[in-house]
Amino acid sequence: MKEAEAAGDTALAEELQGQRTTVMNASFLRASLFTSVVSYGVAAFVMGMGVLMVVLGAAFRSLVPAAAPEVARAVRADAVPVPVTA
C-alpha cells in the first residue's frame, strides 16, 4: 500500500486499503467466534462436572446408610463395657 502511494497510484492504494480493512474485520470476527466456541466448551465442561459431582455424591450417600448399622452392631457386640466412676 505504501509503495502504491509513493508511486502516486491512489486508486490502487485505496483498493488495497479496502482489502486490508476487510481482512482485518474477518480476522477479528474469526477470533471472537473462536472465543465464543471455547466459552461454550468451558460451560459444557462445568455442567458435566456438576452432573458428575451429583452422581458421585448420591453414590456415596447411598453407601453410608447401608454400612453404618453393620459397623455399629459389630462395634457394640465386641465392645467391652467400661465401668463409669462418678
N, C-alpha and C positions, 0 to 999 in steps of 0.2 A: 504494500500500500504506500509506504514512504517512497519507494522507488518510482511509483506512478505519479505521485505528487511532485517529486523532484524533476521528473521528465516533463511535467506540465500536462499530463493526461488526467484531467479532473474527472472525466466520465468514468474511466477505469478505477480511479481512486474511490469514487462514490459507490460503484458497484462492489468493489472489494470490501468497503466499509459495511455495506448492507449484508454481504455474505458473512462477514465477521460477527455482526450483531445476531444474525440467525443462528450461527454455530454456538455463540455464547448462550443464547436463550435455550437452545437444545441441550447444551451441557448442564445448565442449571436445572432444567426440567428433569433430566435423567437423574441427577444427583438427588433431587427432592423426592422423586418416585422411589428411588432405591432406599432412601431413608424411611419412607412410609412402609415399604415391604419389610425392612428389618424390624421396624417397630411392631408391625403385626405379628411377626415371628416371635418377638420377645413376649408380646401379650399372650400368644398361644402357649408358649413355654410356661409362663407363670400360671395360666389357668390349668394346664396339665399337671404342674407341680402341686397346685391346690387340691385337685381331684385325687392325686396320689397320696397326699397327706391325710385327706379324709378317709380314704380306703385303709391306709395303714393304721390310723387312729381307731377306726372301727374294728379292725382285726385285733389290735392289741387289747381293746376294751372287751372284746368277746372272749379273749383268753383269760383275763384276770378273774372274773367271777367263777369260772369253771375250776381253776386251780386253787383258789383261796380256801374254800371249805375243806378240801382234801388235806392241804397243808396244815390248816388249823386243827383238824381232827388228829392228824399224825403227831403234832406237837403236844396236844392235850393227852393223848394216850401214853406217850413216852415221858411225859413231864413228871418230875419228882416234886412232890409238894414241899414247899419251903415253909418252915414254921415262922409265923409272924409274931414278934415280941413287941409289946407296946410299952 
